[in-house]
Amino acid sequence: MEIVTDPTAVRPLAKPKVKLLEDFSKETYLFWYERMLLMRKFEEKASQLYGQQKIKGFCHLYNGQEACIAGAVTALEKEDKYITAYRDHAHPIALGTPPQYIMAELFAKATGISKGKGGSMHMFDKERHLFGGHGIVGGQIPLGVGIAFAEKYKKTTNLCITFMGDGAVRQGAFHEALNLAMLYQLPVIFAIENNGYSMGTSLQRSSNVTELYKLGTAYDMPSESVDGMDVTAVHRAVAKAAQKARKGLPSLLELKTYRYKGHSISDPAKYRTKEEVEAYKQQGPIERVRTAILAKQMADEKDLGLIDQRVKQQVADAVAFADAAAFPQPSATYEDVYAQKDYPFLKS
């Protein structure tokens, strides 16, 4: 198998330019289809490789939630910032990070996107303004506010979209972050990826408020419930929130979505019925976009088949790249910890 080391060797569709409420173009629909399919196939392969023990540690898959990040990416500008939780493999893929570097990170290889030191829960891409996945539940929420504060301080027109799971809204930091965002009029969008289960406990059993967008009203923050399985709905909601954010008005979006897998790979998800999962799969984000493409005659089965083949090859190349890469050297332990390169560590 040929190993693709050049990110330009396989060329997925470039991110299209989309206006706020236009009738989305063929280019946009095909971008959504290919990028979401790449997320899905990447995660399916990651699950398989975890079973083969090529990937170890914690691993949280994004299957079913692809529209949340895909719709956000097309709605935002190139210099906008992103931060998210630990279910984070799909976010750099949506932003255009070559998948081989994400797979290499899962393999703990030195060529990984975080140099093999972050693993599944800590994907960063400075070039594409992804400020990481974060392993502490809700820990990224105040960081997103800080990033937005920095953009305002520097007098840019950029914003930060801060993703979190539904379980994170029970953290005190969530409420502190919303309060500060409104108080300082920061360019931030809070996006709750509400998949219904914070680990294994349903929302109805863990929260008195089950319509999570309403939590923003306590801070007079514009808040909205969005169909997180519909990429067009996500795009429109994020685009409107972005207009507000650039004027100093934060927003809270509850993206109602669903994960097809357990909370992590080690979770058998026995708290849900097979019928429930299958019902959500029938209205999945990729299936919706595919149906729309065919119905609007933007492409035919043959065209979509070529995209499927291209995605399959990208994932295969990513695995080959990760397999062939080297592990970090022990000396790398002391690198990328402090900005001061000659920091005086105590070494035994």
N, C-alpha and C positions, 0 to 999 in steps of 0.2 A: 504493500500500500504506500502510495506517495504521501510524504509528510509535507503539508503546506505550512511554511514558516513565515511567508510574506502575507500580511493581512490583506493585501490587494489581490492576492492570487484568486480568491473567490469573491466575486463582487455582488453582494446582495443589493437590493434596491436602495437608493439613497433616500433619506428622509425628505418627503415633499413639503412644499410650502402650502399651508392651508389657512384660509381666512376663517373668521369666527363662526359664521352661521351659513356658509355656502353649502350647496349640495355637493357632497364630497366627490372628488374626481376618481377616475379609474386608477390613476397613479397612487392616490391615497389608500384606496381599498386594497390594492395589490401590496403596498408597503405593509399595511396592517396584517394581511394574510401571511405574508412571508415571515415577517418579524415574529408574530405570535406563534406560527408553526415552528420556527427555530427555537423559541423558548420551550415549547412543549416537547419537541424531540430531544432537545438537550437534557431536559429534566428526566425524561424517560430513560435516556441512556445513563444518566447519573445514578438513577435508582438501580439499574442493572449492574453498574460497576461497583456500587456500594455492596451489593450482594456478593460480588467477587472479591471484596476486601481491597480493591484498588483505591477506594475512597473510604476514609475512616472518620471517626468523630461524629459530631452532630451534622445533620443534613436535613434541611427543610425545603420541600419541593413546592413549586408555584403552580402546578397543574390546575387549570380552571380559572386562575386569576389574571390571565395574560392581558385582558382588556384594560385593567387598571393602570398599568404602566404604559402600554402601547398608545392609549388615548391621550395620556398626559404628554408623552414625547412629541406627538404631532401638534399639540396645542401650545407648546412652549417654545421659547427662543433658544438659540444656540448657547448663549452665555448664562442661561438660568441654571440654578443649582438644585441638586437632588440629594436627599438623605433618606435612609430607610432602616428597617429592622433587619432581622437575621434571615428572613425568607428573601434572599437578595440575588440569586443567580440571574434572574430574568431582567433585572433593572439595567445592568451593564449591556446585556444583549440588546435590549430595546434602544439603548443609547448608541449602539453601533460598535461596542467593544468586540474585537474578533473573538469568537468563542473558544479558540484554542488556548487563549491566556486565562480564561475563566476555568476551563477544564484542567489546565496545568495547576491552577491554584487549588482545586479540589484534590488533586494528586499530591499536594504539598511540594510542588516542584519550584525551582528557583526562577523559572520563566513565567510563573503565575502572576496574575494581575496585582497581587500583594506580596510578590517574591516568595511565595510558599509559606509565609508566616501567618497569614490570616485564616486560610481555610474557608469553609463553606459560609460562615457567618460574617466574614469581614472582607467583602469585595469593595475595592476602591478603584477609581479611575480618575486621576487628576485632570487628564486631558479633556475628558467629557463631563467634568464637574460633578462626578458622583462622589459624595463625601462619605460613602460607605454604608455597608450593612453594619449593624451594631447588635451585639449579643445580649446586652442588658435590656430587659423589657421596658420600653418607654424611654430609655436613656438617650435616644437620638432626638426626642421631641424638643427639649430645650436647646440642643445643639443646632437644630434647624432654625430656631428663633435667633440664636447667636449669629448664624450665617446671614440671615436676613438683616440683622442689625448692622453687620459689617457692610453689606451692600448699600444700605441707607447712609451709613457713615461716609462711605466713599462716593456717595452721590451718583451711583449708577442707576440704570433702569432695570436691573436684574432682580429676580425674586428667587426664593427657595421653596420648593415643594417638599413637604415633610410627610413621609409615609409612615404608617403605624398599623398594627393589628387592633382588632376590637378589644383584646385583653388589655392593651396598654392604656386605655382611657380610664382604667381604675387606679392608675398611678397618680400621685399628687403632682408630679412634674408636668403632667398633661395640663392640669388646671392652671398651674403657675405659668406655663408657657403661653396659654391662651390669654391670660390676663396681661402679661407683659407685651405680647404682640399687639393687643388693642391699645394698651397704654402708650406705647411708643410708636404706634401706627407703622408697623413693619410690613415689608413686602414678602409675606409668607402665605402659603396655602397649606393647611393641614388636611391630609387625606387619610381617612380611616378605611383600610381594606377590611371590611367587615365580612368575614367568611362564616360567621355564625357560631364559631367554637373557639374560645380562647384556650388553647390546648385541647382538653377533652370535655370541657364544661360548656354547655350551650349558653347563649347570651341570656335567654329567659331565666336561667338558674343562677346567673352571676351578676345581673344588673337590674336595678329597679327601673332604670330608663332603658328601654329596648330600642327606641328610635334615637340612635346615638348622635345624629346631627343636632338634635335639640339641646345637647350640652353646650353648644356654642352660644345659644340665646342668653345664657346667664351672663355673658360678657358683651352682649349686644353685637355679636359677630355674625355677619351674613353666613347662613348655614343651609345646607341642602342635602337631601337624600338623592342618590344617583344609582341607576341600574348599572352596577359594576360588571355585568356580563355583556353589556352592549358598548362596544368601543366608540361608537358615534356619540352616545350619551356622555361617556367619560370625557371625550374630547371637548364637547360643547360646554360641559360644566367647568372643566379646568380652564378653558379659554376665557370664559366669563369671569371666573375667579382671578385669573391672571390680570385682566383689565383693572379689577379692583385693587389687586396687590400692588400694581405699579403706581397707584395713586395713594398708597399707604393704608389700604383697608384690607386686613386679612380675611380669609374665609375658611370655613370648615366644611369639608365634603365627606359624606358617608357613602363610600362606594360599596354597595351591597353585592357581594360576590360569593364565591364558593370554592373551596379546595377539594379536589377529587381524592387526594391522598390523605394520610394521617397528618397530625401536627408535625411530626418528623418521621423519618423512615422507620424508626423503632416503634411507632404508634400504630397498632392494628385497627384503630378507629372503630371499635365495636360499639361505641355509643351512638352510631348512626345505622340506619337500615340500608341494605343494598338498594332498595326501591327509591329511597331518598336521593342517594348518590346518582343513580341512573336517571332520575327525573331531571336533575341539574345538568347532567351531561348532554341531555337532549337539547338544552338551550344554551350550550356552551358558546363562548365568545368566538372561537375559530369557526365553529359550525355556522354561526350567524353570518359572519363575514363571507364565508364561502358561498352560502346560499344567496346572499345579496349580490355577489359578483356574477354568479350564474344567471340570476333573475334579471339583472340589469344588462346582461350580455357584454360585460366588460372583459370577460375571458371565457374560454370553454374548458372542458375537462382536460383536454390535451395541454393547454397552457398551464393549468394548475398542476398537472402531473409533472411538468418540467420544473416548476417551483419546488414540488415535493422532492424531486430528485436532487436538486441543488441543495436543499436543506439537509437531506440525508448525507450528502457528500461532505458538507461543512461539519456535521457532527462527527463523521468518521475521521475526517482530517484532524479534528480537535483531539480526539482520543489518541490518534497516532502521535500527534505532537506532544501530548502530555506523557505518553508512555516513553517516548525517546528522550525526554528532558531529564536533566540532572537534579538531584536534591540540593538544597542550599548547603554551603560549607558551614561547618561549626562556627567559624569565625564571624559568620553573618549574624550571629546572635546579637552582637554588639553594634550592628548597623541599623540605621533608621529608627533609633530610639530617641536620640536627642539631635537637635539641629547642629550642635557643636560636635563635629566629627571626631575630635580628639578628647571627648569627655572621659575623665579619669575613672573608669569602672574599677571596682575591686574584683580581681580575678584570682582564683585559687590556682 
